Amino acid sequence: MAVICVGGMIGIGKTSVAELLAKELGSEVFYESVDDNPILPLFYTASPEEIQARRYPFLLQLYFLQTRFAAIKEAYKQGDNVLDRSIYEDWYFAKVNHDLGRISSLEMQVYEGLLGEMMREIDGLPYRKAPDLMVYLKADFETVLHRIGLRGRDFEQDESLVEYYRTLWSGYDDWVHKHYSASEVLIVDMNHTDVVHNPDDAARVAQDVKNALAAVRRDTPAGI
């Protein structure tokens, strides 16, 4: 039994990889709350003045924090699932928006306090403490922009968002290598991987994940 977090940039293919792994492992996908998210379109389309007045970045991070907290508790309880992005990545998005001045220092303090309480509750769960593996999808910036375009969500396409995407992309590796410590990390190069249209790519990613999980299990002491 395993819990896997699939992480990476907006549009890079997390959902497709999560669905592939769930099928291969006979588990369930806990999806990121996007299509039913009432704040996300406002976050992407609001003017700087509206963002300042209505605090959409802060509200969006609180919304994601709440939905991911519920998802990870349920996934841990069931014991064999794939998370399409997880609560562990939320802090990085909040930090970027704080650095950009879109989330205030007071809002960030409130956010980090709430996140800390949630993580302490997760640490105290009787059935599981952490994911078994993070599958980190990595690509160059041109590939990320191309895939965001292919996905075709209208509110993600505005040219004014390119620099925001670049800022997120430029710090993602640093977050993975310096801030994420909940589990082992398997990096998948998405510049040369298409699990939707290339069966060989799909089979390779699935086998790499199975091998990584087997290695984690070998290194985990009995009873943990």
C-alpha positions, 0 to 999 in steps of 0.5 A: 500500500502506498500514498504518492504525491504528484507535484510540479508546475501548473499545467505540467501534467500532474493529473495525467500522471496521477491517473496513470499511477492510480490505474497501475497501482489500483488506487484512487486519485485525490484531485486538486480542487480546480474546476469547482474552485470559485476563487481561482478564475478571479485570482487569474483575471483580477486587476492589481487593484482588485487583488489588493482590495479583495485579497484573492491570493490570500483567499485562494491559498486558504481555499487550497489549504482547506481542500488539500488538508481534507484530501490528505487526511482521507488519502492517509486513512485509506492508505493507498492513493495518489494525490494530484498536488498535496498540502506540502506544496501549498506553502511554496505558492503562498511564499511566491505570492508573498514575495510578489507583494500579493499576500501581506506579511500579516496574511502570511503569518496567519497562513503559516500558523494555520498550516503549522496546526494542520501539519501537527494534526497530520503528524498525530494521525494514528494510521500514517505520518507522511506520503511514501513518495513524491513524484516531481514533474520537471520541465523547462519553461518553454515546455510548461508554457506550451502545456498550459496553452494546450490545456486551454483554460481561458483564465490561464492564457493571458500574456500578463501571467507569463512572468508569474508563471516564470517566477513560480517555475524558477523557484520550484526546484529550490523548494523541492530540494531545500524545503520538501522533506516528507518523503523521498522524491522521484524526478520525472523529466517532462520535456521528454515524457508524454504519458497521454500519447506515448504508451512507452513513456507511460510504461516507463514512468509507471515502472520507475515509480514502482521501483522507487516505491520498492526501494522506499519499502526496503529502506523502511524499518519494519513496523513503520 
